[in-house]
Amino acid sequence: VQLQASGGGLVQAGDSLRLSCAASGRTSSYGMGWFRQAPGKEREFVAAISWNGISTYYADSVKGRFTISRDNAKNTVYLQMNSLKPEDTAVYYCAVRKYTGSYYNHNVYEPWGQGTQVTVSS
């Protein structure tokens, strides 16, 4: 399975973006996650969703502003980002939760998409 993330761009603080992550194969049996990495910082968890979309998980920094969702018929997961802040600036990656373990742990995810850049200006 290969993942293609898209939807990033340059926006102003307070704006919204919707990221998409399309998989080349079937991912409907797996949880999916979004992570981000800012320059000079470690990759951090953003949001995740269970295989059936019933359970969602968010980092405290994005809770109430970001919404993760999925369309299993399209093998696609989305990240709706509202009220963007300059500190949201990062490369955003999607990944398949291939292994058991915490949704918040990047080590349980494989493979990873190539990332899409999100830049929020103040």
N, C-alpha and C positions, 0 to 999 in steps of 0.2 A: 504494500500500500504506500502510495506517495500522497503527501499533503501539499496543497497549494493555498497559501494564505493571501488574501487581497483585501483592499478597502482602506488601507492606510493613506495618510496624506498630511498636509500642513493645514492646521486650523487654528482659530483663535480660542482663547479661554472662554468657556461657556458653551462652545459649539458641541456638536454631536458627530460621531462617526459610527459606521457599522462595518465591522470586520467579518469576512467570510473565510471559511476553511473548507475547501472541497477535497474529498478523498478520491483517489483513483479506484479504490475498491470498497468492499462492504465494511462499514465500521459500526453497523447498528448493534452489534453485540458488545461494544466496548464503551466505557466512559471516555470522555474527551476533555481536554483541558486547554486553557490559554495561559501562557506565561509571558513575561516581558523582561527585557534587559536594557537598562540604560547605560550609557557610556561610563566605564569605570566601576560599574556595579555588578553584582551577581544576578543571575537570572532569578526572578521571583514569581511566585504563583499569583495569578490574577483571578481565574474562575475555572470551574469545572462542572461537568454535567454527567449524570449517570446514563447508562446505555438507553434507558427508556425515557429519559428527560424528566423523570419525576423528582429526582434529587439534584439540587444545585448547591454549589459551594463558592464562596467569594472571599477574597482578601478583605480585611477590614478597610483598607484604603480605598476600595472601589464599591463597597457595599452601599446600595441605594442609588448608585449612579450607573453601574454597568449591569447588563442582563445577558446571560448566556442562554442560548436555545439551540435546538437542533432539528433537522429535517432528515429523518432516516431514509426516506424514499429517495432523497438526493445525496445521501452520504455527505452532508454538509452541516457544519456547526457555525453558529454566529455569535458575535459579541457586539451587542449594542452598547455604545459608550456615550453617555450624556454628561452634561456639565463638566466637560473636560477641563483639566487643570494643567499648568505647565509641568508639574511633577509626573504627569502621565506620559510624558515624552519618553519613548523607548521603541525598540524593535519588539514587535509582538509575534509570538510563536504559538502555533497550535500543535497538539500532540495527541496521540492515542494512548489511553491508559491500558497498557498491555499486561501489566503485572498487578498482582494484588498488593494492597497497601494503601496508605493514606492518599487521598486525592491531592493533598497539598505538597506531596513529595515528588519532585521532578524525576527521581530515579525510577518511578514505576511507569514512566511514559516512554513509549517508543513505537513508531518513529516520530520524528519531528518535521514540521514544515520548514520552509526556508525563511520565514519571517517577513513581516511587513512593517515599514517604518511609520510611526505616528509621532508627529511633532506638533506640540501645542504652544503657541506663542502667547505671551502675556499682554 
